[in-house]
C-alpha cells in the first residue's frame, strides 16, 4: 500500500489534476439516484467512498462502476453513520465532502472547490456551507426556506455530528464560511418512497419529542458555547422556540411560515404541494405518532398495575 504522501494529489502553483477532497456518500436503496450523484464527481476527485446499509436494489452494483471503496454498516441514524465514517474509513485527504445520494455537484461548484483547495493560500475556515437547489416535481423551489446552505465540506478532524430525531447537525470546531456556487438536491425515487421515508423519520422525531426534549436543549446550549452548530440561529430557534409550541398547532404555524411568510407561494403549484406535504402533513403525522405513543404507554402502565 502506498504511503499518504504518494497518494495525495500533487499541487503546483495552485494547480492540481483532481480535487484533493474525499467524497463520502451514505446509501440505502438509492438505485434511482446514485448514478447521477456519482457521475457529477467522477474524475473530479480520486477518493470516492460509499457507505451502504445493505441495499436490496442495484445501488451497490451501480456504485462499483465508479469506485471500489464500498463499505457496509448496519442501518441506523445517519448522524451515527457519518460519525462512524469519519472515525473508521481510510480517508485520503484532509478535506471531506459528504453527499447524499440524491444530490449532485454543479460544474461551477466543482471548479470553485478545486480552485480553493488547490490554492497556495492558507484556508482560514475549517468548514464550508454549500447552498442547495431543492428540485421537486422537476422545479427548483427557490422560496419557502428551502434554498438554504448546508455544511458539507470540512476538515475531517474538525467536525462531528449530533443526532436529533429527524435531523442531524454538524458541530464544527473552528471558523466556517459559505461557498458561492450551488449543489443540486433532486430525489428521483418518487412520492411513494418519500411518504415511506417520512413516516419512518416521523417516528424518530416523535421519540425525540417524548424522551429527549430537555436533553437536546441542554446539548445545544453546551455545544454553542465553544463550537459552531450547523444552522446557527435557525437551529437555536428550532429547539429553543419552536419546540415550545403545542404540537397540534405546529403543522398550521409551519405551513403559514414557509408558504406565506417565506414566500413559498411564489413557487407555484409545486411549492404549494411540497409545503402541504412537508410543513403540514408531515408535522401532523408527528403529532399523531406522539399521541399514539402516549396512549400506548398509559395502557401499558395500567395493564402492568393490574397484573401486579
C-alpha positions in Angstrom: 0.0 0.0 0.0 1.3 3.4 -0.9 2.0 5.9 1.9 -0.1 9.0 2.4 2.3 11.4 0.6 2.3 9.2 -2.5 -1.5 9.0 -2.5 -2.1 12.7 -2.4 -2.8 14.9 -5.4 0.3 16.9 -6.4 -0.3 20.6 -6.2 2.0 23.0 -8.1 1.4 26.7 -8.4 -2.2 26.5 -7.3 -3.0 23.8 -9.9 -3.9 20.2 -9.4 -5.3 17.5 -11.7 -8.0 16.4 -9.3 -9.7 18.0 -6.3 -7.9 17.0 -3.1 -11.1 16.0 -1.3 -12.6 12.7 -0.1 -16.3 12.4 -1.0 -18.4 10.1 1.2 -21.9 9.0 0.2 -24.2 7.2 2.5 -26.7 4.9 0.7 -29.7 2.7 1.2 -31.7 1.5 -1.8 -30.7 4.5 -3.9 -30.5 2.9 -7.4 -32.6 5.7 -8.9 -30.3 8.5 -7.5 -26.8 7.2 -7.1 -25.8 7.1 -10.7 -26.3 10.9 -11.3 -24.6 11.7 -8.0 -21.5 9.7 -8.8 -21.4 11.0 -12.4 -21.2 14.5 -11.0 -18.0 13.8 -9.1 -16.3 11.0 -11.1 -12.9 12.1 -12.4 -13.2 15.2 -10.3 -11.7 13.5 -7.2 -9.9 10.2 -6.9 -11.3 9.3 -3.5 -15.0 8.4 -3.5 -16.3 6.3 -0.7 -19.7 4.6 -0.5 -21.1 3.7 2.9 -24.0 1.3 2.3 -26.5 -0.1 4.7 -27.0 -3.4 2.8 -29.2 -2.0 0.0 -31.6 -4.5 -1.5 -31.6 -3.0 -5.0 -28.9 -2.2 -7.6 -27.3 0.6 -5.6 -24.0 -1.2 -4.9 -23.7 -2.6 -8.5 -24.1 0.9 -9.9 -21.6 2.3 -7.4 -19.0 -0.3 -8.4 -18.8 1.3 -11.8 -17.4 4.5 -10.2 -15.4 3.3 -7.1 -14.0 0.2 -5.4 -14.2 1.8 -2.0 -17.5 0.4 -0.7 -18.1 -0.3 3.0 -21.1 -1.7 4.7 -22.7 -0.7 8.0 -26.0 -1.6 9.8 -28.9 0.7 9.2 -29.2 3.4 11.8 -29.5 7.2 12.2 -27.5 9.0 9.5 -25.7 11.1 12.2 -24.3 7.9 13.7 -23.2 6.6 10.3 -21.5 9.9 9.5 -19.6 9.8 12.8 -18.6 6.2 12.2 -17.4 7.0 8.7 -15.2 9.9 9.9 -13.6 7.7 12.6 -13.2 4.4 10.7 -12.8 4.9 7.0 -9.4 5.2 5.2 -10.0 8.9 4.3 -7.3 10.0 1.9 -7.5 13.8 2.2 -7.7 16.4 5.0 -10.9 17.7 3.4 -14.2 15.7 3.4 -17.3 16.3 1.3 -20.5 14.5 2.5 -23.0 14.0 -0.3 -26.5 12.4 -0.1 -27.3 10.0 -3.0 -30.0 12.4 -4.2 -27.5 15.3 -4.5 -25.0 16.3 -7.2 -22.5 19.0 -7.8 -22.7 21.6 -10.5 -19.6 22.3 -12.6 -19.3 25.7 -11.1 -19.2 24.4 -7.6 -16.7 21.7 -8.5 -14.4 24.4 -10.1 -14.8 26.6 -7.0 -13.9 23.8 -4.6 -11.0 22.6 -6.6 -9.6 26.1 -7.1 -9.9 26.7 -3.3 -8.3 23.5 -2.1 -5.5 23.6 -4.7 -4.6 27.2 -3.9 -1.3 28.0 -2.2 -3.2 30.4 0.1 -4.0 29.2 3.6 -7.7 28.4 4.2 -8.8 30.0 7.4 -12.1 28.1 7.5 -12.4 24.5 8.7 -15.9 24.1 7.4 -17.8 25.5 4.4 -21.5 25.8 3.7 -22.9 24.9 0.3 -26.2 26.4 -1.0 -28.6 23.7 -2.2 -31.1 23.9 -5.0 -34.1 21.9 -4.0 -35.8 20.3 -7.0 -39.4 19.0 -6.6 -41.5 17.7 -9.5 -38.9 19.0 -11.8 -39.0 22.5 -10.5 -36.4 24.4 -8.4 -38.2 25.6 -5.3 -36.4 28.9 -4.6 -38.6 30.1 -1.7 -40.2 28.8 1.4 -36.9 28.5 3.3 -35.7 25.7 1.0 -32.8 27.5 -0.6 -30.6 27.3 2.5 -26.9 26.4 2.8 -25.8 23.0 4.4 -22.5 22.3 5.9 -21.0 19.5 3.9 -17.3 20.4 3.2 -14.9 20.4 6.1 -11.6 19.3 7.6 -12.1 15.7 8.7 -10.8 16.2 12.3 -12.8 19.3 13.0 -16.4 18.0 12.8 -18.7 15.6 14.5 -22.5 15.1 14.1 -25.3 15.4 16.6 -28.3 13.0 16.3 -31.6 14.8 17.0 -34.8 13.0 16.0 -35.4 13.5 12.3 -32.4 15.8 11.9 -28.7 15.8 12.2 -26.3 18.7 12.8 -22.6 19.1 12.1 -20.7 20.6 15.0 -17.6 22.5 13.8 -14.6 23.3 15.9 -13.4 26.5 14.1 -14.3 29.1 11.6 -16.9 28.5 8.9 -17.6 30.1 5.5 -20.0 29.8 2.6 -19.2 28.8 -1.0 -20.6 30.9 -3.8 -21.9 28.1 -6.1 -24.7 25.6 -5.6 -25.2 21.9 -5.3 -28.5 20.3 -6.5 -30.9 18.1 -4.5 -33.3 16.1 -6.5 -34.8 12.8 -5.2 -35.9 10.7 -8.1 -37.5 7.8 -6.1 -41.0 9.3 -6.3 -43.7 10.2 -3.9 -44.3 6.6 -2.6 -40.8 6.4 -1.2 -41.0 10.0 0.1 -44.0 9.1 2.1 -42.4 5.9 3.4 -39.3 7.8 4.4 -41.2 10.5 6.3 -43.4 8.0 8.1 -40.2 6.4 9.4 -38.4 9.6 10.4 -41.6 10.9 12.0 -41.2 8.1 14.5 -37.7 9.3 15.3 -39.0 12.8 15.8 -41.9 11.6 18.0 -39.4 9.7 20.2 -37.2 12.8 20.5 -40.2 14.9 21.5 -41.2 12.5 24.2 -37.9 11.4 25.5 -35.1 13.7 24.6 -36.6 17.2 24.5 -34.8 18.7 27.6 -31.6 16.7 26.9 -31.4 18.1 23.4 -31.8 21.6 24.6 -29.0 21.2 27.1 -26.8 19.7 24.4 -27.5 22.6 22.1 -26.7 25.1 24.8 -23.4 23.4 25.7 -22.2 23.0 22.2 -22.9 26.6 21.3 -20.5 27.8 24.0 -17.4 26.6 22.2 -18.3 25.3 18.7 -20.5 26.2 15.8 -23.6 24.1 15.3 -24.8 23.7 11.7 -27.6 26.2 11.0 -26.6 28.6 13.8 -29.6 30.8 14.7 -32.0 28.7 12.7 -31.1 25.6 14.8 -31.3 27.6 18.0 -34.8 28.8 17.1 -36.0 25.3 16.3 -35.0 23.8 19.7 -35.5 26.9 21.9 -38.6 28.4 20.5 -40.4 26.1 18.0 -40.3 23.1 20.4 -42.3 25.2 22.9 -45.3 25.5 20.5 -48.1 23.0 21.3 -47.6 20.0 19.0 -51.0 20.1 17.4 -50.6 23.7 16.2 -47.1 23.2 14.6 -48.4 22.0 11.2 -50.6 25.1 10.9 -47.9 27.5 12.1 -45.1 26.0 10.0 -47.2 26.0 6.8 -48.1 29.7 7.3 -44.5 30.5 8.0 -43.0 28.6 5.0 -45.7 29.1 2.4 -46.7 32.7 3.2 -44.0 34.5 5.3 -41.1 32.7 3.5 -42.9 33.2 0.1 -43.3 29.6 -0.8 -46.4 30.6 -2.8 -44.0 32.1 -5.4 -43.0 28.6 -6.5 -46.5 27.8 -8.0 -48.4 24.6 -7.6 -45.2 22.7 -6.9 -44.5 24.9 -4.0 -48.0 24.5 -2.6 -47.9 20.7 -2.9 -44.5 20.4 -1.2 -45.3 22.7 1.7 -48.6 21.0 2.3 -46.7 17.7 2.4 -43.6 18.7 4.4 -44.8 21.6 6.6 -48.4 20.4 7.2 -48.9 16.7 6.6 -45.5 15.5 7.9 -45.9 17.6 11.1 -49.4 16.3 11.6 -48.1 12.7 11.3 -45.6 13.5 14.1 -48.4 14.7 16.3 -50.4 11.5 15.7 -47.4 9.3 16.5 -46.7 11.2 19.7 -50.4 10.8 20.8 -50.3 7.1 19.9 -47.1 6.5 21.9 -48.6 8.4 24.9 -51.8 6.2 24.7 -49.7 3.0 24.4 -47.5 3.9 27.4 -50.6 4.7 29.5 -52.3 1.5 28.5 -49.1 -0.5 29.3 -48.8 1.1 32.7 -52.4 0.3 33.6 -52.0 -3.3 32.4 -48.9 -3.6 34.4 -50.5 -2.3 37.6 -53.5 -4.7 37.1 -51.1 -7.6 36.6 -49.2 -6.8 39.8 
